[in-house]
Amino acid sequence: MLEALSSTAISAGQVATRATETQAIAPAAPTAIQSSDDVGFESVMKQVTTDAIGTLKAGEAASISAMQGKESTRKVVEALMSAEQALQTAVAVRDKVVQAYQEVVRMSI
C-alpha cells in the first residue's frame, strides 16, 4: 500500500511536470518577484510523499509494538490517527492533481 501511494504521488508529480512543460511552450505573462529559494512542484510532491510514507510506517510500527505489549494504547491511537490523516491528505492531493491534469488536457491550443 505504501509503495502504491508513493508511485501514485510520483506519477501525479510527473503529470504536473508535463502540464508545466506544456504551459512553458506558450508565452507566459510576467510573474511577480520570486524568491531565490523557490521549490519546484516535483520536489514538494516528493517531500509530501516521503512524509506520508514515514507517518504510515510509524503507525504500523506502533501497532506492532502494541501487539507485543511494548506500546500504550494512547500512543497507538495517536500514531494511527496521524497515519490516517496523512493518507487522506495524500489522496486529496492526488485527486486535485488529476483534476488539474484533466483541465489542462481539455484546454484548446
Backbone as a ProteinNet text record, in pm:
[ID]
protein_1_A
[PRIMARY]
MLEALSSTAISAGQVATRATETQAIAPAAPTAIQSSDDVGFESVMKQVTTDAIGTLKAGEAASISAMQGKESTRKVVEALMSAEQALQTAVAVRDKVVQAYQEVVRMSI
[TERTIARY]
82	0	86.9	195.2	282.8	349.8	390.8	454.4	354.8	229.8	126.9	103.6	100.8	83.2	199.2	319.8	439.2	438.2	408.8	409	297.5	183.9	73.8	112.9	173.8	213.6	323.2	418.2	524.4	467.4	373.1	307.8	234.1	168.7	97.5	195.8	312.5	415.8	464.7	479.9	522.9	416.3	289.7	180.5	181.8	199.8	202	323.1	435.8	554.3	528.7	462.6	428.6	335.2	241.4	149.6	225.5	323	403.9	486.8	542	618.7	530.1	406.3	312.6	284.5	269.1	242.7	365.2	485.1	607.4	621.3	555.8	562.1	489.8	377.1	300.7	368.8	357.5	417.1	350.4	430.9	380.3	367.6	272.1	254.5	364.4	399.8	501.8	458.2	552.2	521.9	573.6	523.8	568.5	712.3	775.8	913	914.2	1004.5	1012.9	1139.8	1132.3	1249.9	1349.7	1473.9	1579.7	1572.7	1499.8	1492.1	1357.3	1311.2	1187.2	1203.4	1096.4	1095.7	1001.1	1044.9	964.4	852.2	752.6	636.2	676	766.1	807.9	875.6	962.1	1030.2	932.8	832.6	731.8	651.3	612.1	536.5	618.1	746.5	832.7	841.7	854.8	865	735.5	622.6	493	477	515.7	506	594.5	716.9	810.2	757.6	703.5	647.4	528.1	441.9	324.1	366.1	462.9	510.2	571.5	648.5	707.7	601.9	497.7	388.5	314.8	290.5	223.1	308.5	437.9	527.3	531.8	528.6	527.6	399.9	286.8	160.5	165.5	223.1	236.3	329.2	440	534.5	470.3	389.6	320.3	220.7	152.5	56.8	127.7	239.7	315.6	367	415.2	463.5	350.7	232.5	118.1	81.6	89	59.2	160.7	281.8	385.8	383.1	295	281.2	384	447.7	553.1	504.6	385.4	334.8	198.5	172.4	42.7	-63.4	-185.8	-297.7	-309.6	-285.5	-297.2	-199.3	-75.4	23.7	-8.6	-64.1	-102.3	-214.8	-313.5	-425.6	-376.3	-287.1	-232.9	-156.9	-76.3	0.9	-91.1	-194	-286.9	-371	-411.1	-486.7	-399.1	-273.3	-180.9	-160.4	-148.1	-132	-256.5	-372.8	-497.7	-507.3	-470.1	-473.8	-375.2	-256.4	-157.8	-209	-272.5	-326.6	-439.9	-528.2	-637.5	-583.8	-479	-417.8	-356.4	-285.7	-223.5	-328.5	-437.9	-545	-607.9	-627.4	-686	-593.7	-464	-368.1	-366.9	-366.8	-370	-493.5	-608.6	-732.8	-725.3	-668	-655.8	-559.2	-450.4	-354.1	-418.3	-492.3	-560.9	-664	-736.9	-836.7	-769.5	-656.1	-584	-532.8	-483.6	-436	-550	-665.7	-780.1	-821.5	-812.8	-845.3	-745.1	-617.1	-513.5	-537.1	-573.5	-597.6	-714.5	-815.9	-934.5	-911.7	-802.3	-775.9	-750	-802.7	-774	-650.1	-572.9	-446.4	-462.8
-118.4	0	125.5	123.8	240.6	264.2	156.6	170.2	224.8	182.3	230.8	380.2	423.6	565	644.9	594.3	662.1	672.4	561.2	564	652.4	656.4	742.3	889	923.8	1063.2	1103	1014.2	1045.2	1056.6	968.1	976.3	1108.5	1150.3	1277.8	1392.4	1382.8	1484.8	1489.2	1373.7	1368.4	1427.7	1401.5	1457.3	1609	1658	1803	1865	1794.1	1844.2	1855.2	1753.7	1759	1876.1	1899.2	2011.6	2143.6	2154.2	2274.4	2293	2183.9	2192.9	2238.8	2192.1	2232.7	2381.6	2430.3	2572.1	2655.4	2599.5	2673.7	2703.2	2625.1	2647.7	2776.5	2801.3	2922.7	3040	3161.2	3276.4	3299.6	3322.8	3339.2	3486.7	3514.8	3651	3681.1	3806.9	3840.5	3793.5	3743	3694.2	3789.9	3772.2	3854.9	3818.9	3903.1	3876.9	3749.9	3659	3531.9	3528.2	3458.7	3447.9	3351.8	3361.5	3278.9	3134	3105	2968.2	2904.3	2923.3	2860.2	2709	2642.6	2497.3	2452.3	2353.9	2304.5	2215.3	2201.9	2120.5	1975.4	1925.8	1786.1	1759.4	1851.1	1829.7	1839.6	1925.6	1935.4	1805.7	1753.9	1628.1	1512.6	1507.4	1402	1412.9	1535.7	1555.5	1515.9	1555.2	1518.7	1367.3	1303.7	1158.2	1090.9	1138.9	1082.3	1097.9	1214.7	1237.8	1145.9	1130.8	1044.8	900.2	854.4	716.2	697	793.5	785.2	779.2	858.5	858.8	725.3	670.4	540.4	429.8	434.1	334.4	346.4	469.4	489.6	432.8	450.1	392.6	241.8	182.5	37	-12.9	57.7	18.3	28.3	132	147	33.8	-5.4	-117	-246.7	-270.6	-392.6	-391.4	-275.2	-263.6	-286.7	-240.1	-260.1	-407.8	-477.7	-621.4	-698.2	-647.1	-710.5	-664.1	-568.9	-518.7	-413.5	-352.3	-253.6	-109.4	-88.3	46.7	64.7	185	212.2	232.2	209.9	223.5	367.4	461.7	602.4	638.3	594.5	626.3	557.3	438.5	367.6	442.5	485.6	559.3	689.2	760.1	884	858.3	753.1	720.4	681	604.3	562	678.5	767.5	886	974.1	988.5	1066.5	1000.9	868.4	795.9	810.3	803.3	818.2	957.6	1057.9	1195.1	1212.8	1154.9	1164.2	1096.9	983	911.7	991.4	1047.6	1128.3	1251.5	1311.8	1427.6	1387.9	1275.1	1228.4	1199.4	1139.1	1109.1	1238.8	1335.9	1463.8	1536.6	1534.6	1599.3	1527.8	1394.3	1317.1	1352.7	1360.5	1393.7	1531.7	1628.3	1763.9	1767.1	1692	1688	1625.1	1518.7	1453.8	1548.4	1618.9	1714.1	1826.1	1876.1	1981.5	1930.5	1808	1748.5	1737.6	1693.8	1680.6	1815.9	1921	2054.4	2100	2069.6	2107.3	2032.3	1906.1	1826.8	1882.3	1932.1	1985.9	2124	2189.9	2324.3	2316.6	2415.3	2420.5	2507.5	2468.3	2540.2	2634.4
0	0	0	76.3	81.2	-53	-118.4	-248.2	-350.5	-340.7	-433	-412.8	-287.3	-257.3	-313.2	-291.9	-341.3	-492.7	-559.7	-705.7	-759.4	-691.3	-734.4	-722.4	-611	-591	-687.8	-713	-807.4	-947.6	-982.2	-1112.9	-1126.4	-1019.7	-1022.4	-1041.5	-979.7	-997.7	-1141.1	-1203.4	-1342	-1433.4	-1405.6	-1485	-1473.1	-1352.2	-1332.2	-1400.3	-1401.4	-1468.8	-1618.2	-1675.9	-1818.4	-1846.7	-1757.1	-1774.9	-1770.1	-1680.7	-1670.3	-1796.1	-1851.1	-1974.3	-2089.2	-2092.4	-2196	-2185.9	-2064.2	-2044.4	-2077.5	-2064	-2092.5	-2241	-2325.9	-2470.2	-2506.2	-2442.4	-2468.6	-2398.2	-2454.9	-2388.1	-2252.7	-2155.9	-2020	-1986.1	-1900.6	-1853	-1751.4	-1734.1	-1635.1	-1496.7	-1422.8	-1288.9	-1184.5	-1064.4	-953.4	-918.4	-841.8	-799.1	-716.2	-752.9	-683.4	-599.8	-488.3	-402.5	-464.7	-424	-482	-436.9	-332	-281.4	-314.6	-441.2	-486.5	-487.4	-457.1	-456	-566.8	-646	-755.9	-707.9	-792.9	-759.4	-736.5	-820.4	-808.3	-674.4	-630.8	-502.9	-385.8	-397.8	-292	-284.5	-401.6	-403.4	-346.6	-379.1	-324.9	-173.5	-122.4	21.5	91.8	35.3	93.9	94.5	-15.8	-25.1	78.4	90.4	187.6	329.6	360.2	493.3	520.6	421.1	438.1	459.3	382.7	398.2	536.4	581.9	715.6	824.6	809.2	906.7	905.7	787.2	778.4	839.1	815	873.2	1025.4	1076.1	1221.1	1282	1212.8	1260.4	1262.8	1158.7	1155.2	1265.6	1287.7	1392	1529.9	1550.8	1678.6	1698.8	1593.5	1603.4	1639.7	1575.6	1604.4	1747.6	1791.8	1930.4	2029.9	1997.1	2086.4	2095.5	1983.8	1985.4	2069.7	2074	2153.4	2298.7	2329.2	2465.3	2501.6	2403.7	2429.5	2419.5	2370.1	2345.1	2410	2458.6	2521	2413.2	2452.1	2359	2309.2	2397.7	2361	2249.2	2260.7	2158.4	2025.5	2033.7	1911.7	1841.2	1916.3	1857.6	1795.6	1863.2	1808.3	1678.3	1676.1	1555.8	1440.5	1470.6	1365.3	1314.2	1401.6	1358.6	1268.9	1304.9	1223.2	1087.5	1085.5	959.9	872.6	934.2	858.8	797.3	874.5	824.2	708.2	719.4	611.3	484.8	500.3	385.1	319.3	399.7	344.7	271.5	326.3	261.5	127.8	126.3	1.9	-104.5	-65.5	-160.6	-212.2	-125.5	-167	-264.8	-236.9	-327.1	-461.5	-457.9	-582.5	-665	-599	-669.3	-734.2	-663.8	-718.4	-835.9	-828.5	-938.6	-1061.9	-1042.4	-1154.6	-1214.5	-1130.8	-1179	-1258.7	-1209.7	-1281.9	-1415.9	-1417.2	-1542.8	-1643.5	-1597	-1686.8	-1743	-1663.5	-1712.9	-1817.7	-1796.4	-1893.3	-2023.7	-2015.7	-2136	-2215	-2147.3	-2214.6	-2277.8	-2241.2	-2295.9	-2445.5	-2517.4	-2660.3	-2680.6	-2778.1	-2802.9	-2919.3
[MASK]
+++++++++++++++++++++++++++++++++++++++++++++++++++++++++++++++++++++++++++++++++++++++++++++++++++++++++++++

